[in-house]
Amino acid sequence: MTPTRGFPASEFKARVAKAQARMAEEDLDALLLTTEPDVRYFTGFLTRFWESPTRPWFIVVPAKGDPIAVIPAIGAHLMGQTWITDIRTWRAPDYDDDGIGLLAETLCSITRETAKIGVPNQMETHVRMPLCDLQRLKQTLKTREIVGDQAIVRSLRMIKTAAEIAKISMACNIAERAFARVPEIVGAGVPLSKVFREFQALCLHEGADWVPYLAGAADQGGYGDVISPASDDPLLAGDVLMLDTGLVWDGYFCDFDRNFAVGEPSTAVQVAHDKLMDATQAAFAIAKPGATMCDLFHAMNAVVNPGGAGSDAGRLGHGLGMQLTEWPSIVPVDHTPLLPGMVLTLEPGIVVNGDKIMVHEENILVTDGAPQFLSNFQPEKMRIL
Amino acid sequence: MTPTRGFPASEFKARVAKAQARMAEEDLDALLLTTEPDVRYFTGFLTRFWESPTRPWFIVVPAKGDPIAVIPAIGAHLMGQTWITDIRTWRAPDYDDDGIGLLAETLCSITRETAKIGVPNQMETHVRMPLCDLQRLKQTLKTREIVGDQAIVRSLRMIKTAAEIAKISMACNIAERAFARVPEIVGAGVPLSKVFREFQALCLHEGADWVPYLAGAADQGGYGDVISPASDDPLLAGDVLMLDTGLVWDGYFCDFDRNFAVGEPSTAVQVAHDKLMDATQAAFAIAKPGATMCDLFHAMNAVVNPGGAGSDAGRLGHGLGMQLTEWPSIVPVDHTPLLPGMVLTLEPGIVVNGDKIMVHEENILVTDGAPQFLSNFQPEKMRIL
């Protein structure tokens, strides 16, 4: 069933209330948010216009009360359709002052003179505004200080609500249907670039709003990496074809891949594929409250890389939601406890034929009981094209 | 004719040589680049993997010699296929030190103790690394200082080479073919969301590598904004449908839109559309060396908004290339002189029926003589579906 698009205002209010409770604990007087997912998380402002680097966008979460949007005038109409009512605009791009004066005025009007204003500053974040404007903001704020947000936004976004999970699940279902149709577009002799174009079209036909991410590879008995764009080389018998998507429904991602054998796979490829399945199942089996992210790492690593410290990929999975990849990572040093509502990718990789790799990826939901696959785990043998 | 993918090493070497000449003038000992287009501009590193926010990527351009890549190990294989030979990696994500130690070591090894290291810090830029890591880098560098790049990267990227122009032109041609097929997918009663999905599929079928951007709208006698995602509302007779893409070929964008009338357009819509055409032609006519960006603004504004200071969009066009929108902007305060090799969008907007707008957009190339349309300007009446 297709979920409802958007969220009720109550969902955003709950997010703000949780943030404000944590802000009080951390003695933060406001949060300042500048990136697409963080702005959208508290407002519902969904647009592909972030593809343009020109304009900065600011959301201020005060210690009490609703968020304030400080945004370019071009976004006022769309922001006006969200639950946000305090929308302050300037006509951007403004070469003299691209919103910094208005932002500083806003921050000063809702905080005391010794205020601490938190911005996400840890791994996987950045501040989306020009560095010179950040310096200007600091100077304009004078006694008020910009500090880290103590990972408040990250920790909130890590736990998904039922409405968010429904959207991720919808994205996964769309991708599953597209993967099921891969035989329609693939065969020996078809250029990989054509496979990529047509697979993205399949994702759209099956209901994706857009396809922000598609990577993959095809090479004899495995591939060199998993982040390359497609070449124009034709598929050959003996190739392992991997497609990894990255499609979006109502602002939420899936992120999983499928491997296909072009012609009968070699024994080495079959063995590697079976180990990837086993590794995924080993992590899935323990993905419950009480386990931690590093437990998932060790469960998978013991199968695909026994005795080794990990691969060049650096991790064996990660969070998933409003972004293709989210906090936390499945690495040996991550002791984040698994909690109900976390959506994760399990993404083991294995070396095959000495200098090639294969990677498998599934999307799962952590619950208070057994985990659930959001992608449709298929433990049978590798699909042959 | 399809251009060759990628660039010869000579193209990158020329970019580096120009940067280094400017660095010498500005007394910069190195450039530090962190964003997708800036990294790609000097290396050719093309991947959609930037969709993941997890890993930082660093390119160091020294005062002399080739750029150095300081990147996560997962990218080593792909970077190894570019012209870059000095590739230094760490296994990211590393929770203790996510590349900052390696980056600082690299910077220190190629610069004197009092070095100034430039990062792009003006409008339309940001530093793509966690704020805490930027602070850590500054501390680790001690006597070496991080400063602005004096707009060196922006000014280089503003002037396109013949090879770059061929790619943008290819993207424009693909979009033209997709726009020509819009009647296949559109009609009264079709939900706008379906139009969006199918238009993106048309772009892919016509040869787009991917479609990072599609915005648009459909409403009675004009629309409310130009940055919204699609609703599920069906198209109605009397709607003006606008589609604005945003597709990529070999890493280069087109960015233009087309308006369609669903059924016979009203006189107000027809008049508005004609004025948008006239405004575009007025700017096109003067888009030659000797003119400046603000001249283009006034040429268009005199037609669509006589006596007014500009619209909420804030500008009437911009640069185009590796990003959907690039420096500079067509605004009254931008006195950048037009130079051969600049690729621009002309993007006039007009108020229609009091509270609606219509926007038109074309892509042009500035040469040493008459400008050229890269999109295929069609001065006939609005297309009716």
Interface residues (C-beta under 8 A of the other chain):
Chain A: R5 L46 T47 R48 F49 E51 S52 P53 T54 R55 P72 A73 I74 G75 A76 H77 L78 T89 R91 A92 P93 D94 Y95 D96 D98 V119 N121 Q122 M123 E124 T125 H126 V127 R128 M129 P130 L131 C132 D133 G148 S193 F196 R197 E198 Q200 A201 L204 H205 G207 A208 D209 W210 V211 P212 Y213 L214 A215 G224 D225 V226 I227 S228 P229 A230 D232 G246 G310 D312 A313 G314 R315 H318 Q323 L324 T325 E326 S329 V331 V333 D334
Chain B: R5 L46 T47 R48 F49 E51 S52 P53 T54 R55 P72 A73 I74 G75 A76 H77 L78 T89 R91 A92 P93 D94 Y95 D96 D98 V119 N121 Q122 M123 E124 T125 H126 V127 R128 M129 P130 L131 C132 D133 G148 S193 F196 R197 E198 Q200 A201 L204 H205 G207 A208 D209 W210 V211 P212 Y213 L214 A215 G224 D225 V226 I227 S228 P229 A230 D232 G246 G310 D312 A313 G314 R315 H318 Q323 L324 T325 E326 S329 V331 V333 D334
